Amino acid sequence: MDTLSHALWGNGLFGYKRHWKLAIFFGAFPDLISFGILFIVKIFNGSLTYSGPPTLESLKQLQPYPDWLFFMDNLSHSFVTAFLIIGIVYFYKKELVWPMLAWPFHIVLDIPFHTKDFFPIQFLWPFSDIIFDGISWSSAYVVIPNFAGIILLYILRIKKII
């Protein structure tokens, strides 16, 4: 799923009161920690261009980026990592746990909406490399219901139904 949708879902579901910015951040966090860093690296090395989403083949040509990019993607899209860090935070600052739950929700959304051909979600990494071959998040079958769901969520939040 696209990073903006993750941020909006994170805020819509977990962004209550004074920690709404954290919910937005943690909703987008798994993508920011991998592709956000790639974006910054490409700015500094002068190779930033946009011709649509990158293909796996184009990323493999960017040596040495793929090694750390795939590592960071697996690390940040793992329930193991997310709940380990959330568990640690729970013991020190319980009030931050709720907005941090946008992180594992990001993973839940990504599992069915990533194909095995483009960054499949290894949600139990590093203990398992099991993946689910889902429907591409860029498909109209996903994009339209996704944005309709986000709009409905915010309408319900504004009307204070949820």
C-alpha positions in Angstrom: 0.0 0.0 0.0 1.2 3.5 -0.6 2.8 5.4 2.3 0.3 8.2 2.4 -2.6 5.7 2.9 -0.6 4.1 5.7 -0.2 7.4 7.4 -3.9 8.3 7.0 -5.0 4.8 8.3 -2.6 5.2 11.2 -3.9 8.6 12.2 -7.6 7.6 11.6 -7.4 4.5 13.8 -4.7 5.3 16.3 -4.3 9.1 16.3 -6.2 10.3 19.3 -5.7 13.4 21.2 -2.1 14.7 21.6 -0.3 11.8 19.9 -1.9 12.0 16.4 1.5 13.0 14.8 3.0 9.8 16.3 0.2 7.7 14.8 0.9 9.3 11.4 4.6 8.7 11.8 4.2 5.0 12.9 1.6 4.4 10.2 4.3 5.4 7.6 7.3 4.2 9.5 8.0 0.9 7.8 8.2 2.5 4.4 10.1 5.5 5.6 12.8 3.4 7.2 13.5 1.7 3.9 12.4 3.7 0.9 12.7 7.0 2.8 16.4 6.4 3.4 16.8 5.4 -0.3 15.1 8.7 -1.3 17.6 10.6 0.9 20.6 8.7 -0.5 19.5 9.3 -4.0 19.1 13.1 -3.3 22.7 13.2 -2.0 24.3 11.2 -4.7 22.4 13.1 -7.5 20.6 10.1 -8.9 17.0 11.1 -7.9 14.7 10.7 -10.8 11.1 9.6 -11.0 9.7 7.4 -13.6 7.1 5.5 -11.5 7.6 2.9 -8.8 11.0 1.2 -9.0 11.3 -2.3 -10.3 13.2 -5.0 -8.5 15.6 -5.1 -11.5 16.3 -1.3 -11.3 17.0 -1.6 -7.5 19.4 -4.5 -8.1 21.4 -2.3 -10.4 21.9 0.2 -7.6 24.6 -1.7 -5.8 25.2 -1.6 -2.8 21.7 -0.3 -2.0 19.7 -3.5 -2.4 21.4 -5.3 0.5 20.5 -2.7 3.1 17.2 -1.7 1.4 15.9 -5.3 1.6 17.2 -5.7 5.1 15.5 -2.5 6.3 12.3 -3.4 4.5 12.2 -6.9 6.2 13.2 -5.4 9.6 10.5 -2.7 9.5 7.8 -4.9 8.1 8.2 -7.6 10.7 5.7 -8.2 13.5 8.6 -9.5 15.5 10.4 -6.1 15.3 7.3 -4.0 15.8 6.0 -5.8 18.8 9.5 -6.1 20.4 9.9 -2.3 20.2 6.3 -1.6 21.3 6.8 -4.0 24.2 9.9 -2.1 25.3 8.2 1.2 25.0 5.3 -0.2 27.1 7.5 -0.5 30.1 8.8 3.1 29.8 6.0 5.2 28.3 2.7 3.4 28.1 0.8 6.4 26.6 2.9 6.0 23.4 1.8 2.4 22.8 -1.6 3.2 21.3 -0.2 5.4 18.4 2.6 3.0 17.9 0.0 0.3 17.0 -0.2 2.0 13.6 3.1 0.2 12.8 1.8 -3.3 13.1 -1.4 -2.2 11.4 0.7 -1.0 8.5 2.1 -4.6 8.3 -1.4 -6.1 8.4 -2.4 -3.9 5.5 0.7 -4.7 3.5 0.5 -8.5 3.8 -2.5 -9.0 1.4 -1.5 -6.1 -0.9 2.0 -6.9 -1.9 2.8 -9.6 -4.5 5.7 -12.0 -4.2 7.3 -10.2 -7.1 7.6 -6.7 -5.5 8.7 -6.5 -1.9 6.7 -9.4 -0.4 6.1 -8.9 3.3 8.1 -11.2 5.5 6.0 -10.5 8.5 7.7 -13.0 10.7 11.2 -12.1 9.8 13.9 -13.0 11.0 12.3 -16.3 12.2 10.6 -17.1 9.0 10.6 -16.0 5.3 7.0 -17.0 4.8 5.2 -14.6 2.5 1.7 -14.2 1.1 1.3 -13.5 -2.7 -1.3 -10.9 -2.6 -2.9 -8.4 -4.9 -0.8 -5.4 -5.9 -1.7 -2.3 -3.9 -1.6 -0.3 -7.1 -4.6 -2.3 -8.6 -7.8 -0.4 -8.9 -9.4 -3.3 -7.0 -7.3 -2.1 -4.0 -6.9 1.7 -4.6 -10.5 2.6 -4.9 -11.8 0.6 -1.8 -8.7 1.8 0.2 -9.4 5.5 -0.4 -13.2 4.9 0.1 -12.3 3.3 3.5 -10.1 6.2 4.5 -12.8 8.7 3.6 -15.4 6.7 5.5 -13.1 6.4 8.5 -12.5 10.1 8.7 -16.2 10.9 8.2 -17.0 8.6 11.2 -14.2 10.2 13.2 -15.5 13.7 12.4 -19.0 12.7 13.4 -17.5 11.1 16.6 -19.1 7.8 15.8 -15.8 6.1 16.4 
